[in-house]
Amino acid sequence: MTRAVITHGPRPGAHDVAPDVDMTTHLAGLELPSPVLTASGCSAAGRELDQFFDITEIGAIVTKSIMLNPRSGRPTPRMAETPSGMLNSIGLQGPGLDAFLEKDLAWLHARGARAVVSIAGGSVDEYTRIASKLRHVPEISAIEVNISCPNVEDRGQVFACQAASASEVVAAVRRNTAPGIPVLAKLSPDVTDIVEIAHAVVNAGADGLSMINTLLGMVIDTDTMRPALAGITGGLSGPAIRPVAVRCVYQVHAALPDVPILGMGGIRTGLDALEFVLAGASAVSVGTVTFHDPSAPARVARELAVALAERGFDSLEEAVGYAHRAADPKPAPGGPVAGHGHDVDEPADDTLDAGVEG
Ligand SMILES: Cc1cc2nc3c(=O)[nH]c(=O)nc-3n(C[C@H](O)[C@H](O)[C@H](O)COP(=O)(O)O)c2cc1C
C-alpha cells in the first residue's frame, strides 16, 4: 500500500490549481470517477441540478426511492426547519416504476449520467417485483435498497429496524437483480446496534451499504401548539445528524472493513465529506444542502480533492478508513516531526468505546 505523507496545513497554492489526486473509487465492483453522489430524494432524478453543474462529472445520481405504483405521499405541511437541519415527511411521493423508467431513467441515460436507482416497497413482494422489472433495464449502475419503509404485512414495522426483515428484503432484491449490478442496502440510524443490521444485510447478499437515512424526529409549533408536520413525525437530515452518521460509518467499517460504504448525513463541504472517507466511506452522497446550494455535489467533490491533496494523499482510496489507523506517537524531543511518513499499513485498535457517560 502507498504511504501517505501527512502534512499539516495547506500547501502553498493548493487552492489555485486543480489538485492532482486520483478521485476514482469503487463501490462493490462499480468504478466511479468521483466519490461524490447525490442523496436519494434530495434532487429527484438530477434534471434540475444539471442547470447548475454537469451531472455526468459527479459519481452518480441516486434517484428518489421509487415504488411500484404512483403515490401522492403524505399530507402537507411536509417540511419543517430545525436547528442545523430539516424535518421532512414527504412519504415517498412518486410516479411509480413504469413512468420513472420511461421519463427519468431514460433521460439520465441519454444525458450520459450514471444512475443508482433507489427502490422502496411496503412488502417483500413489492421489492421483489421492482427488482425483477429492473433486471431487464440496462441503464442502471447500482440499486440502493431503501429499507426505511413500513412493512404493511407486519404492523407497519420499519424493515430497516429489524435484522430479520431487513435481510429478507435485501435477499429478495439480490436474488432478482442481475449479478453484475451492485445492491446497496440503505441503513437507518434508528436502531440500537447498526453493526448487527449491517452484518445481517451483508449476509443476505448486500454488496455494499449506504448510511445513513434520516433520523425519526418531531417538531411542535409553539403558536398552534400542535405538531408542525401533518404526518406528525418526520425524517431529520442536514448537518445536525452528521456526527451520528460519521459514528455509524466508523462502527460499521470497523466491523466489516471489506464492505464498501456510501456515506451520507449532513455533508455540506469537502471537509465534511473527508470525515466520512476517513471513517471508512468509499463514496459519499450529498443531500439536504442541495436545497439551498444546487451546485453542492460538484463543489463538495472539488473541495474534497483539495482537502486530500493538502493532507498528502495521492488518491482518495488511500484515505478510506484512515481514522481507524493508530495515531502517530508524540514526537520525542529532537525526533522526527509527528505526522510525516505515517505508514497507512500500521495496525489499529478499532475498538470503539460506547462513549456514553452519566
Ligand atoms: C426531502 C428528503 C427526501 C428524501 N427522500 C429519500 C428517499 O426517497 N429515499 C431514501 O432512501 N432517502 C431519502 N432521503 C434521505 C437522504 O437520502 C439522506 O439519507 C439523508 O437526508 C441524510 O443526508 P443529508 O443530511 O445530506 O440530507 C430524503 C431526505 C430528504 C431531506
The ligand as a Tripos MOL2 file, in Angstrom:
@<TRIPOS>MOLECULE
LIG
   31    33     1     0     0
SMALL
NO_CHARGES

@<TRIPOS>ATOM
      1 C1        -36.6570   15.7800    1.3570 C.3       1 LIG1
      2 C2        -35.9350   14.4770    1.5310 C.ar      1 LIG1
      3 C3        -36.3740   13.3520    0.8470 C.ar      1 LIG1
      4 C4        -35.7060   12.1380    0.9930 C.ar      1 LIG1
      5 N1        -36.1440   11.0420    0.2990 N.ar      1 LIG1
      6 C5        -35.4600    9.8750    0.4010 C.ar      1 LIG1
      7 C6        -35.8490    8.7520   -0.3890 C.ar      1 LIG1
      8 O1        -36.7540    8.8180   -1.2260 O.2       1 LIG1
      9 N2        -35.1590    7.5970   -0.2110 N.ar      1 LIG1
     10 C7        -34.1070    7.4810    0.6400 C.ar      1 LIG1
     11 O2        -33.5110    6.4060    0.7390 O.2       1 LIG1
     12 N3        -33.7040    8.5440    1.3830 N.ar      1 LIG1
     13 C8        -34.3460    9.7190    1.2650 C.ar      1 LIG1
     14 N4        -33.9290   10.8070    1.9970 N.ar      1 LIG1
     15 C9        -32.7510   10.6740    2.8820 C.3       1 LIG1
     16 C10       -31.4670   11.1580    2.1890 C.3       1 LIG1
     17 O3        -31.1860   10.3950    1.0390 O.3       1 LIG1
     18 C11       -30.2570   11.0720    3.1540 C.3       1 LIG1
     19 O4        -30.0460    9.7270    3.5220 O.3       1 LIG1
     20 C12       -30.4450   11.8950    4.4190 C.3       1 LIG1
     21 O5        -31.1940   13.0660    4.1740 O.3       1 LIG1
     22 C13       -29.1290   12.2870    5.0550 C.3       1 LIG1
     23 O6        -28.3200   13.0470    4.1820 O.3       1 LIG1
     24 P1        -28.3580   14.6650    4.1470 P.3       1 LIG1
     25 O7        -28.2900   15.1160    5.5760 O.co2     1 LIG1
     26 O8        -27.1720   15.0730    3.3240 O.co2     1 LIG1
     27 O9        -29.6290   15.0480    3.5080 O.co2     1 LIG1
     28 C14       -34.5800   12.0420    1.8590 C.ar      1 LIG1
     29 C15       -34.1400   13.1870    2.5410 C.ar      1 LIG1
     30 C16       -34.7920   14.3930    2.3810 C.ar      1 LIG1
     31 C17       -34.2770   15.5990    3.1230 C.3       1 LIG1
@<TRIPOS>BOND
     1     1     2 1
     2     2     3 ar
     3     2    30 ar
     4     3     4 ar
     5     4     5 ar
     6     4    28 ar
     7     5     6 ar
     8     6     7 ar
     9     6    13 1
    10     7     8 2
    11     7     9 ar
    12     9    10 ar
    13    10    11 2
    14    10    12 ar
    15    12    13 ar
    16    13    14 ar
    17    14    15 1
    18    14    28 ar
    19    15    16 1
    20    16    17 1
    21    16    18 1
    22    18    19 1
    23    18    20 1
    24    20    21 1
    25    20    22 1
    26    22    23 1
    27    23    24 1
    28    24    25 2
    29    24    26 1
    30    24    27 1
    31    28    29 ar
    32    29    30 ar
    33    30    31 1
@<TRIPOS>SUBSTRUCTURE
     1 LIG1         1 GROUP 0 **** ****
